Amino acid sequence: MDKDWGKKGKKSPYRDEKDEQLEQFREQNTGPGKKMTDDNGTKVSNDEWSLRAGRRGPVLLQDFHFYKKQTHFNRERIPEKVVHARGFGVYGEFENYQSLSHLTKAHFLQEPGRKTPVFCRFSNFIGNKGSKDTAVDIRGFAVKFYTQEGNYDSLALQFPVFVIADGMKFMDVTHAAKPNPKTHVPQATVAHDNFWDFVVNNQETAHMVMWLMSMRGRPRSWRMMAGWPINTFRFINEQGKSTFVRFKWEPKLGVHSLLLDEANIIGGVDPDFHRRDIIEAIRKGAYPEYELGVQLIDEEDEFKFDFDVLDNTKLWPEEEIPVQTIGKLTLNRLVDNFFAEEEQSVFDPASLVPGIDFTNDPVLQTRAIAYRDTELHRHSSANFENLPVNRPIVEKNFNLRDNLLRHRIDVDSVHYHKNSLAGNTPAETPPEQGGYAHYPGEVEGHNTRERPGESFFDFFTQPRLFWNSLTPVEKQDLTDTFSYHLGYVESESVRQQNVEMWANVDTEMACQIADNIGVDRPRGTHVQESRSSPAISQSNTPHLANTQKVGILIGHEFNSVEVRNTIQFLKQNGVFVEIVSENLGHVTGSDGTKIKVDRTFNTTYQVLYDSLYVVGGIAKNQGKFVQNITNFINEAYKSYKPIGLATTAQSYIHSTQHNNLAGVVFAANNPNFGNDFVYAISQQRFWERT
């Protein structure tokens, strides 16, 4: 991709209605003939030294250039989001696979092949803007559809369930997860007393916490992360028929995760790991793709299941309510300016289009208030919807006026509804002509704070189903992750209460946790639930070599033909490669072939790669070079990652009675090395390795 396409007048290779709209807002400040000015257009003669009374005198207040420059800088930042502060956004398009006119009148879902511009933001829930990408955390997967009927915002998480059953507790769970208010420690983690005290005293959290502590809480990449908008919505068709719907984003690359140790280490050595990953993929043309699926329940079947369709702490098992794939999201364009587009982007569950409506889902109802209100605070203005990234691509006509940062120059002398001076315009649009109308759902009963149904009180059946669905490797990983986080809890009482609580999910798991964190084993036993859901286990997700990142460990005097052919074969199979050596510059092969070095052992780490291709060779400091390669291999081997060894690197790994070398591929005497290595890369982890 042309990295300069965003410059004024430079056309994007992926032109759509949104990109054309943004073109009018793009400004280029650098280039031939460009002269610096103040914000009022006055040309600047000196931008290095302040105006002073004499060569060594005090600065003068009349230096308006310094005043404007400094005071604007002082106000560059706006308040970060209370939650989901750390994020990154990219543009793309959604292509509809089939007509859903029998289910919804939403315009963007009517015709097969229809493409809709989108802006997608990935984010972390707990940490501040300066925290790490790889925290064990709830992640946002928000998509803004710029449709022909206005903006539609879909706000997903990487889990299909939420942590609370009613928005009344949203402040409480957020306070509990955030850093301690006295010390503001720890940052971007739930490994502390307050969170686990909240969990054990609000046991509806059990299901989502199981997902959070599982591998799903540590995605390898945003490109390999599923997304669920958690809430229950309605589809409404032209005949006014309503169908309950939940949505799901499924990555084409499959769902894959980091190990806990990897996530912790990467958070230190490369806290921007996930954003670097998606930037690299888009720049290389390996555009992230996700398929959108829907789960549908007829209104008359609302009470047919053992869960409540309005309960966000429960998933809709895919074996009972299948996911129907309806379209594909492709992310293909980076923002031009992070602050203007990503930081100022706004997502609101109440941004709906005709054909999609709310249900009485308690969390959805309260989210509809919370999101807009927080943005009113962040932007100090009601005009944030007029910022370029948030603008719909359709015409806007309204009687809303004024407030801070008003860019529109409304020239009408009439700005109220029901008028004769302007022919009663802007006029309402009847529902049959595209005006939004809420579904006339039946309402009955008394004002109450009761829960909507008794199944809301079933806290452990679905967490047990989740546990039953995991492989032994996934179960052990989840148990270890629980132990890690609870191991940071100082209160013995909170640790003991948690062990008693998690015994409701699985007795053996709770006993292992108890042993690990120094409390008594639980007295209770788990609920009786024998069902499982194959869709939950990551072992059943697609496994591909495509865009997996291989670190090539190499020195001078390598076998040029062998290495060149291997690198070419990896790239042909969509594998990303990075050359790692002693120094930057080039390494030279046996026949004089030169390969550019991307990273040195001092500037990269084994955890940043999905696999290693070990070539070896000659270096200035041979002892240190060999030790670096050995360290990389040992760490990769312990992390179950694929390792390929060139003919010049056989001495780095030897078979013994203590290892089975599963996932290690040797080039020596192997004419199929390329295929074997790519297949190993696609498997990603070799859990059977010893």
Solvent accessible surface area in square Angstrom, and as a share of the most:
residue,aa,sasa,rsa
1,M,70,0.31
2,D,65,0.33
3,K,150,0.64
4,D,69,0.36
5,W,11,0.04
6,G,15,0.14
7,K,94,0.40
8,K,88,0.37
9,G,51,0.49
10,K,86,0.36
11,K,129,0.55
12,S,8,0.05
13,P,76,0.48
14,Y,79,0.30
15,R,79,0.29
16,D,32,0.16
17,E,76,0.34
18,K,1,0.00
19,D,0,0.00
20,E,99,0.44
21,Q,36,0.16
22,L,7,0.03
23,E,25,0.11
24,Q,114,0.51
25,F,70,0.29
26,R,21,0.08
27,E,132,0.59
28,Q,53,0.23
29,N,128,0.66
30,T,97,0.56
31,G,37,0.36
32,P,144,0.91
33,G,72,0.69
34,K,108,0.46
35,K,143,0.61
36,M,107,0.48
37,T,64,0.37
38,D,14,0.07
39,D,119,0.61
40,N,99,0.51
41,G,49,0.47
42,T,64,0.37
43,K,150,0.63
44,V,32,0.19
45,S,123,0.79
46,N,79,0.40
47,D,50,0.26
48,E,150,0.67
49,W,177,0.62
50,S,36,0.24
51,L,84,0.42
52,R,81,0.29
53,A,50,0.39
54,G,51,0.49
55,R,220,0.80
56,R,231,0.84
57,G,20,0.19
58,P,98,0.62
59,V,79,0.46
60,L,55,0.27
61,L,185,0.92
62,Q,125,0.56
63,D,18,0.09
64,F,119,0.49
65,H,34,0.15
66,F,92,0.38
67,Y,137,0.52
68,K,60,0.25
69,K,107,0.45
70,Q,67,0.30
71,T,33,0.19
72,H,121,0.54
73,F,123,0.51
74,N,91,0.46
75,R,170,0.62
76,E,70,0.32
77,R,139,0.51
78,I,39,0.20
79,P,64,0.40
80,E,63,0.28
81,K,22,0.09
82,V,95,0.54
83,V,23,0.13
84,H,25,0.11
85,A,3,0.03
86,R,16,0.06
87,G,3,0.03
88,F,16,0.07
89,G,0,0.00
90,V,1,0.00
91,Y,2,0.01
92,G,3,0.03
93,E,45,0.20
94,F,1,0.00
95,E,51,0.23
96,N,1,0.00
97,Y,84,0.32
98,Q,75,0.33
99,S,42,0.27
100,L,4,0.02
101,S,54,0.35
102,H,115,0.51
103,L,21,0.11
104,T,0,0.00
105,K,41,0.17
106,A,0,0.00
107,H,59,0.26
108,F,5,0.02
109,L,1,0.01
110,Q,42,0.19
111,E,89,0.40
112,P,87,0.55
113,G,41,0.39
114,R,55,0.20
115,K,112,0.48
116,T,5,0.03
117,P,6,0.04
118,V,1,0.00
119,F,0,0.00
120,C,0,0.00
121,R,10,0.04
122,F,1,0.00
123,S,5,0.03
124,N,4,0.02
125,F,10,0.04
126,I,4,0.02
127,G,1,0.01
128,N,50,0.26
129,K,59,0.25
130,G,70,0.67
131,S,9,0.06
132,K,52,0.22
133,D,1,0.01
134,T,2,0.01
135,A,2,0.01
136,V,10,0.06
137,D,0,0.00
138,I,15,0.07
139,R,0,0.00
140,G,6,0.06
141,F,0,0.00
142,A,12,0.09
143,V,0,0.00
144,K,3,0.01
145,F,2,0.01
146,Y,1,0.00
147,T,2,0.01
148,Q,93,0.41
149,E,60,0.27
150,G,13,0.12
151,N,23,0.12
152,Y,8,0.03
153,D,5,0.02
154,S,9,0.06
155,L,18,0.09
156,A,2,0.02
157,L,8,0.04
158,Q,3,0.01
159,F,0,0.00
160,P,9,0.05
161,V,0,0.00
162,F,15,0.06
163,V,6,0.03
164,I,0,0.00
165,A,5,0.04
166,D,61,0.32
167,G,16,0.15
168,M,134,0.60
169,K,56,0.24
170,F,59,0.24
171,M,118,0.52
172,D,61,0.31
173,V,4,0.02
174,T,7,0.04
175,H,113,0.51
176,A,11,0.09
177,A,3,0.03
178,K,40,0.17
179,P,11,0.07
180,N,49,0.25
181,P,116,0.73
182,K,187,0.79
183,T,89,0.52
184,H,118,0.53
185,V,93,0.53
186,P,33,0.21
187,Q,62,0.28
188,A,4,0.03
189,T,29,0.17
190,V,1,0.00
191,A,8,0.06
192,H,17,0.07
193,D,38,0.20
194,N,56,0.29
195,F,8,0.03
196,W,0,0.00
197,D,58,0.30
198,F,22,0.09
199,V,0,0.00
200,V,11,0.06
201,N,96,0.49
202,N,27,0.14
203,Q,53,0.23
204,E,7,0.03
205,T,0,0.00
206,A,0,0.00
207,H,4,0.02
208,M,2,0.01
209,V,1,0.00
210,M,0,0.00
211,W,4,0.01
212,L,4,0.02
213,M,0,0.00
214,S,5,0.03
215,M,17,0.08
216,R,21,0.08
217,G,0,0.00
218,R,1,0.01
219,P,4,0.03
220,R,13,0.05
221,S,0,0.00
222,W,4,0.01
223,R,2,0.01
224,M,2,0.01
225,M,3,0.01
226,A,1,0.01
227,G,0,0.00
228,W,18,0.06
229,P,3,0.02
230,I,3,0.02
231,N,0,0.00
232,T,0,0.00
233,F,14,0.06
234,R,22,0.08
235,F,0,0.00
236,I,14,0.07
237,N,11,0.06
238,E,120,0.54
239,Q,151,0.67
240,G,39,0.37
241,K,99,0.42
242,S,4,0.02
243,T,5,0.03
244,F,5,0.02
245,V,0,0.00
246,R,13,0.05
247,F,11,0.05
248,K,18,0.08
249,W,1,0.00
250,E,57,0.25
251,P,2,0.01
252,K,83,0.35
253,L,19,0.09
254,G,0,0.00
255,V,8,0.05
256,H,13,0.06
257,S,14,0.09
258,L,7,0.03
259,L,29,0.14
260,L,22,0.11
261,D,100,0.52
262,E,4,0.02
263,A,1,0.01
264,N,50,0.25
265,I,81,0.41
266,I,0,0.00
267,G,9,0.09
268,G,62,0.59
269,V,52,0.30
270,D,13,0.07
271,P,52,0.32
272,D,44,0.23
273,F,16,0.06
274,H,0,0.00
275,R,40,0.15
276,R,138,0.50
277,D,13,0.07
278,I,0,0.00
279,I,41,0.21
280,E,39,0.17
281,A,0,0.00
282,I,0,0.00
283,R,113,0.41
284,K,109,0.46
285,G,36,0.35
286,A,27,0.21
287,Y,50,0.19
288,P,2,0.01
289,E,54,0.24
290,Y,0,0.00
291,E,44,0.20
292,L,7,0.04
293,G,3,0.03
294,V,1,0.01
295,Q,10,0.04
296,L,35,0.17
297,I,6,0.03
298,D,58,0.30
299,E,50,0.22
300,E,135,0.61
301,D,42,0.22
302,E,37,0.16
303,F,172,0.72
304,K,143,0.61
305,F,43,0.18
306,D,86,0.44
307,F,7,0.03
308,D,20,0.10
309,V,0,0.00
310,L,20,0.10
311,D,0,0.00
312,N,0,0.00
313,T,5,0.03
314,K,9,0.04
315,L,10,0.05
316,W,6,0.02
317,P,8,0.05
318,E,44,0.20
319,E,93,0.42
320,E,78,0.35
321,I,8,0.04
322,P,82,0.52
323,V,45,0.26
324,Q,94,0.42
325,T,55,0.32
326,I,1,0.01
327,G,0,0.00
328,K,45,0.19
329,L,0,0.00
330,T,19,0.11
331,L,0,0.00
332,N,7,0.04
333,R,4,0.01
334,L,25,0.12
335,V,24,0.14
336,D,66,0.34
337,N,79,0.41
338,F,78,0.32
339,F,55,0.23
340,A,40,0.31
341,E,14,0.06
342,E,0,0.00
343,E,8,0.03
344,Q,29,0.13
345,S,0,0.00
346,V,3,0.02
347,F,12,0.05
348,D,8,0.04
349,P,3,0.02
350,A,47,0.36
351,S,24,0.15
352,L,29,0.15
353,V,0,0.00
354,P,11,0.07
355,G,3,0.03
356,I,1,0.00
357,D,4,0.02
358,F,37,0.15
359,T,2,0.01
360,N,91,0.47
361,D,0,0.00
362,P,17,0.11
363,V,2,0.01
364,L,0,0.00
365,Q,76,0.34
366,T,49,0.29
367,R,24,0.09
368,A,22,0.17
369,I,129,0.66
370,A,46,0.36
371,Y,50,0.19
372,R,90,0.33
373,D,87,0.45
374,T,41,0.24
375,E,5,0.02
376,L,63,0.32
377,H,120,0.54
378,R,3,0.01
379,H,18,0.08
380,S,69,0.45
381,S,6,0.04
382,A,49,0.38
383,N,12,0.06
384,F,3,0.01
385,E,46,0.21
386,N,11,0.06
387,L,30,0.15
388,P,33,0.21
389,V,0,0.00
390,N,0,0.00
391,R,52,0.19
392,P,17,0.11
393,I,35,0.18
394,V,45,0.26
395,E,141,0.63
396,K,52,0.22
397,N,93,0.47
398,F,48,0.20
399,N,44,0.23
400,L,119,0.59
401,R,58,0.21
402,D,97,0.50
403,N,83,0.43
404,L,104,0.52
405,L,129,0.64
406,R,58,0.21
407,H,126,0.56
408,R,71,0.26
409,I,155,0.79
410,D,39,0.20
411,V,134,0.77
412,D,89,0.46
413,S,110,0.71
414,V,15,0.09
415,H,97,0.43
416,Y,98,0.37
417,H,83,0.37
418,K,157,0.67
419,N,19,0.10
420,S,103,0.66
421,L,144,0.72
422,A,39,0.30
423,G,59,0.56
424,N,57,0.29
425,T,68,0.40
426,P,49,0.31
427,A,70,0.54
428,E,140,0.63
429,T,69,0.40
430,P,51,0.32
431,P,64,0.40
432,E,141,0.63
433,Q,133,0.59
434,G,39,0.37
435,G,11,0.11
436,Y,79,0.30
437,A,44,0.34
438,H,129,0.58
439,Y,55,0.21
440,P,120,0.76
441,G,30,0.29
442,E,148,0.66
443,V,135,0.78
444,E,148,0.67
445,G,71,0.69
446,H,170,0.76
447,N,160,0.82
448,T,84,0.49
449,R,215,0.78
450,E,139,0.62
451,R,76,0.28
452,P,73,0.46
453,G,21,0.20
454,E,146,0.65
455,S,31,0.20
456,F,3,0.01
457,F,108,0.45
458,D,51,0.26
459,F,50,0.21
460,F,21,0.09
461,T,31,0.18
462,Q,9,0.04
463,P,1,0.01
464,R,32,0.12
465,L,4,0.02
466,F,2,0.01
467,W,21,0.07
468,N,36,0.18
469,S,12,0.08
470,L,17,0.09
471,T,40,0.23
472,P,111,0.70
473,V,50,0.29
474,E,14,0.06
475,K,55,0.23
476,Q,82,0.36
477,D,21,0.11
478,L,0,0.00
479,T,2,0.01
480,D,67,0.35
481,T,1,0.00
482,F,0,0.00
483,S,15,0.10
484,Y,76,0.29
485,H,2,0.01
486,L,0,0.00
487,G,49,0.47
488,Y,126,0.48
489,V,3,0.02
490,E,152,0.68
491,S,37,0.24
492,E,108,0.48
493,S,66,0.43
494,V,13,0.07
495,R,39,0.14
496,Q,39,0.17
497,Q,68,0.30
498,N,0,0.00
499,V,0,0.00
500,E,40,0.18
501,M,4,0.02
502,W,0,0.00
503,A,1,0.01
504,N,42,0.21
505,V,0,0.00
506,D,10,0.05
507,T,35,0.20
508,E,118,0.53
509,M,1,0.00
510,A,0,0.00
511,C,19,0.11
512,Q,60,0.27
513,I,1,0.00
514,A,0,0.00
515,D,82,0.43
516,N,90,0.46
517,I,13,0.07
518,G,57,0.55
519,V,15,0.09
520,D,104,0.54
521,R,138,0.50
522,P,17,0.11
523,R,208,0.76
524,G,41,0.39
525,T,90,0.52
526,H,46,0.20
527,V,44,0.25
528,Q,163,0.72
529,E,23,0.10
530,S,110,0.71
531,R,89,0.32
532,S,59,0.38
533,S,3,0.02
534,P,77,0.48
535,A,39,0.30
536,I,8,0.04
537,S,6,0.04
538,Q,18,0.08
539,S,62,0.40
540,N,95,0.49
541,T,18,0.11
542,P,64,0.40
543,H,64,0.29
544,L,73,0.36
545,A,9,0.07
546,N,63,0.32
547,T,2,0.01
548,Q,4,0.02
549,K,34,0.14
550,V,0,0.00
551,G,0,0.00
552,I,0,0.00
553,L,0,0.00
554,I,0,0.00
555,G,1,0.01
556,H,70,0.31
557,E,105,0.47
558,F,2,0.01
559,N,61,0.31
560,S,2,0.01
561,V,86,0.49
562,E,32,0.14
563,V,1,0.00
564,R,102,0.37
565,N,82,0.42
566,T,11,0.06
567,I,20,0.10
568,Q,98,0.44
569,F,59,0.24
570,L,1,0.01
571,K,123,0.52
572,Q,123,0.55
573,N,57,0.29
574,G,23,0.22
575,V,4,0.02
576,F,18,0.08
577,V,22,0.13
578,E,20,0.09
579,I,10,0.05
580,V,0,0.00
581,S,3,0.02
582,E,43,0.19
583,N,79,0.40
584,L,118,0.59
585,G,35,0.34
586,H,100,0.45
587,V,3,0.02
588,T,36,0.21
589,G,3,0.03
590,S,75,0.49
591,D,94,0.49
592,G,43,0.41
593,T,33,0.19
594,K,132,0.56
595,I,26,0.13
596,K,131,0.56
597,V,3,0.02
598,D,48,0.25
599,R,101,0.37
600,T,13,0.08
601,F,21,0.09
602,N,115,0.59
603,T,84,0.49
604,T,4,0.02
605,Y,97,0.37
606,Q,11,0.05
607,V,15,0.08
608,L,29,0.14
609,Y,4,0.01
610,D,17,0.09
611,S,1,0.00
612,L,1,0.01
613,Y,0,0.00
614,V,0,0.00
615,V,0,0.00
616,G,1,0.01
617,G,20,0.19
618,I,95,0.48
619,A,12,0.09
620,K,185,0.78
621,N,81,0.41
622,Q,69,0.31
623,G,54,0.52
624,K,108,0.46
625,F,3,0.01
626,V,55,0.32
627,Q,96,0.43
628,N,33,0.17
629,I,0,0.00
630,T,42,0.25
631,N,68,0.35
632,F,17,0.07
633,I,7,0.03
634,N,76,0.39
635,E,72,0.32
636,A,0,0.00
637,Y,38,0.15
638,K,132,0.56
639,S,12,0.08
640,Y,68,0.26
641,K,7,0.03
642,P,1,0.01
643,I,0,0.00
644,G,0,0.00
645,L,0,0.00
646,A,1,0.01
647,T,54,0.31
648,T,67,0.39
649,A,0,0.00
650,Q,82,0.37
651,S,82,0.53
652,Y,45,0.17
653,I,17,0.09
654,H,121,0.54
655,S,82,0.53
656,T,70,0.41
657,Q,167,0.74
658,H,142,0.64
659,N,35,0.18
660,N,75,0.38
661,L,26,0.13
662,A,17,0.13
663,G,12,0.12
664,V,16,0.09
665,V,19,0.11
666,F,58,0.24
667,A,10,0.08
668,A,21,0.16
669,N,159,0.82
670,N,39,0.20
671,P,133,0.83
672,N,85,0.43
673,F,14,0.06
674,G,20,0.20
675,N,92,0.47
676,D,59,0.30
677,F,1,0.00
678,V,19,0.11
679,Y,140,0.53
680,A,4,0.03
681,I,1,0.00
682,S,14,0.09
683,Q,59,0.26
684,Q,20,0.09
685,R,41,0.15
686,F,26,0.11
687,W,90,0.32
688,E,110,0.49
689,R,15,0.06
690,T,91,0.53
